[in-house]
Amino acid sequence: MSKKEINFRLATRADLPAVVRMLADDQLGSQRERYEDPLPQTYYAAFEQIDIDPNHELVVAELNGEPIGTLHLMFLPSISFQGGLRAQIESVRVDKSYRNQGIGNKMMKWTIERARERGAHAVQLTTHQSRVAAHRFYENLGFKATHLGLKLSLK
């Protein structure tokens, strides 16, 4: 990896192919994503919804002008916690060429600080049960498995 600094910014429409490529580039992602040229229109429609909503941020980590990491940060207003704001992190990926170089750690620390700036009282995320290494990664950042997450597929 070059010594150049990693920049974090909101994704643009032009970043979508790189974002989808990273999402599709693992065992689970390859089963649920469609990385093809051109990308299915559904990705662009979702991007437009995210892009106009101030409580959603599709973030890319960029090195030398190239997206090398991504995540989706959502801010969830709530009546609980006295009207508190939570930050939800989803779809965290680092390009396979840059894994195990500390980029994921930098991405998460940046994201936690971003949540603080927005006034969130907590940061939460889910990770698939099969991602044991990811569990250790998040626990090393201070995340704790305090809740049981359940999902219902609507397909």
C-alpha positions as CSV (number, residue, x, y, z in Angstrom):
1,M,0.0,0.0,0.0
2,S,1.2,3.5,-0.8
3,K,2.1,5.9,1.9
4,K,-0.6,8.3,0.7
5,E,-3.4,9.0,3.1
6,I,-6.8,7.3,2.9
7,N,-9.6,9.8,2.4
8,F,-13.2,9.1,3.4
9,R,-16.0,10.7,1.5
10,L,-19.6,10.2,0.4
11,A,-19.9,7.9,-2.6
12,T,-21.0,9.2,-5.9
13,R,-23.0,7.5,-8.6
14,A,-19.7,6.9,-10.5
15,D,-18.5,4.9,-7.5
16,L,-21.3,2.3,-7.7
17,P,-19.5,-0.3,-9.8
18,A,-16.6,-0.3,-7.3
19,V,-19.0,-0.5,-4.4
20,V,-21.0,-3.4,-5.8
21,R,-17.8,-5.2,-6.8
22,M,-16.6,-5.0,-3.2
23,L,-20.0,-6.1,-1.9
24,A,-20.0,-9.1,-4.3
25,D,-16.4,-10.2,-3.6
26,D,-16.9,-12.7,-0.8
27,Q,-18.8,-15.9,-0.3
28,L,-21.9,-14.4,1.1
29,G,-21.9,-11.3,-1.2
30,S,-21.5,-13.4,-4.3
31,Q,-24.8,-15.1,-3.5
32,R,-26.8,-11.9,-3.2
33,E,-25.2,-9.3,-5.4
34,R,-25.1,-8.9,-9.2
35,Y,-21.8,-7.4,-10.2
36,E,-22.1,-7.0,-14.0
37,D,-21.7,-4.4,-16.7
38,P,-23.9,-2.5,-16.8
39,L,-25.1,-2.8,-13.2
40,P,-28.7,-3.6,-12.7
41,Q,-30.8,-0.4,-12.4
42,T,-31.9,-1.4,-8.9
43,Y,-28.5,-0.3,-7.6
44,Y,-28.8,3.1,-9.1
45,A,-32.4,3.5,-7.7
46,A,-31.2,2.6,-4.2
47,F,-28.3,5.0,-4.5
48,E,-30.6,7.8,-5.4
49,Q,-32.7,7.1,-2.3
50,I,-29.6,7.0,-0.1
51,D,-28.1,10.1,-1.7
52,I,-31.1,12.4,-1.0
53,D,-31.7,11.2,2.6
54,P,-29.5,13.1,5.1
55,N,-29.8,10.2,7.5
56,H,-28.0,7.8,5.1
57,E,-24.4,8.0,4.0
58,L,-22.8,5.6,1.5
59,V,-19.1,6.1,2.3
60,V,-16.0,5.1,0.4
61,A,-12.5,4.9,1.6
62,E,-10.3,6.2,-1.2
63,L,-6.6,5.8,-1.9
64,N,-5.0,7.6,-4.8
65,G,-8.4,8.4,-6.2
66,E,-9.6,4.8,-6.2
67,P,-12.4,3.4,-3.9
68,I,-10.8,0.7,-1.8
69,G,-13.4,0.3,0.9
70,T,-17.1,1.1,1.5
71,L,-19.8,1.1,4.1
72,H,-23.3,2.3,4.6
73,L,-23.9,4.5,7.6
74,M,-27.5,5.2,8.7
75,F,-28.6,7.6,11.4
76,L,-31.8,6.3,13.2
77,P,-33.8,8.8,15.2
78,S,-35.6,7.1,18.1
79,I,-38.1,7.9,20.8
80,S,-36.2,5.5,23.1
81,F,-33.1,6.7,24.9
82,Q,-34.9,10.0,25.5
83,G,-35.1,10.7,21.8
84,G,-31.6,9.5,21.1
85,L,-30.0,9.0,17.7
86,R,-28.3,5.7,16.8
87,A,-25.8,5.0,14.1
88,Q,-26.3,1.8,12.2
89,I,-23.4,0.4,10.1
90,E,-24.0,-2.0,7.2
91,S,-22.2,-3.4,4.2
92,V,-18.7,-2.9,5.4
93,R,-16.1,-4.1,2.8
94,V,-12.5,-3.6,1.9
95,D,-11.2,-4.4,-1.5
96,K,-9.5,-7.8,-1.4
97,S,-6.2,-6.3,-2.7
98,Y,-6.1,-4.1,0.4
99,R,-7.3,-6.4,3.2
100,N,-5.2,-7.0,6.3
101,Q,-3.5,-3.6,6.0
102,G,-5.4,-1.8,8.7
103,I,-7.9,-0.1,6.3
104,G,-11.0,-1.6,7.9
105,N,-9.8,-0.4,11.3
106,K,-9.3,3.1,9.9
107,M,-12.7,3.0,8.3
108,M,-14.5,2.0,11.5
109,K,-12.7,4.6,13.6
110,W,-13.6,7.3,11.1
111,T,-17.2,6.0,11.1
112,I,-17.4,6.0,14.9
113,E,-16.1,9.6,15.0
114,R,-18.6,10.6,12.3
115,A,-21.4,9.1,14.5
116,R,-20.2,11.1,17.5
117,E,-20.1,14.3,15.3
118,R,-23.8,13.7,14.4
119,G,-24.7,13.2,18.1
120,A,-25.4,9.5,18.1
121,H,-25.5,7.9,21.5
122,A,-24.6,4.4,20.1
123,V,-23.2,2.7,17.1
124,Q,-24.6,-0.7,16.1
125,L,-24.1,-3.2,13.4
126,T,-24.9,-6.7,12.4
127,T,-22.6,-9.3,10.9
128,H,-23.4,-12.7,9.6
129,Q,-22.9,-15.6,12.1
130,S,-20.5,-17.2,9.7
131,R,-18.1,-14.2,9.7
132,V,-16.1,-15.3,12.8
133,A,-13.1,-13.1,11.9
134,A,-15.4,-10.1,11.5
135,H,-16.8,-10.8,15.0
136,R,-13.2,-10.6,16.5
137,F,-12.5,-7.5,14.4
138,Y,-15.5,-5.6,15.8
139,E,-15.0,-6.9,19.3
140,N,-11.4,-5.5,19.2
141,L,-12.9,-2.1,18.3
142,G,-15.0,-2.3,21.5
143,F,-18.3,-3.6,20.1
144,K,-20.1,-6.1,22.3
145,A,-22.7,-8.7,21.4
146,T,-25.4,-7.3,23.7
147,H,-28.5,-8.2,21.7
148,L,-29.8,-11.1,19.6
149,G,-30.6,-10.0,16.0
150,L,-33.3,-11.8,14.1
151,K,-34.3,-11.4,10.5
152,L,-37.3,-12.5,8.5
153,S,-36.9,-12.9,4.8
154,L,-39.8,-11.5,2.8
155,K,-39.0,-13.4,-0.4
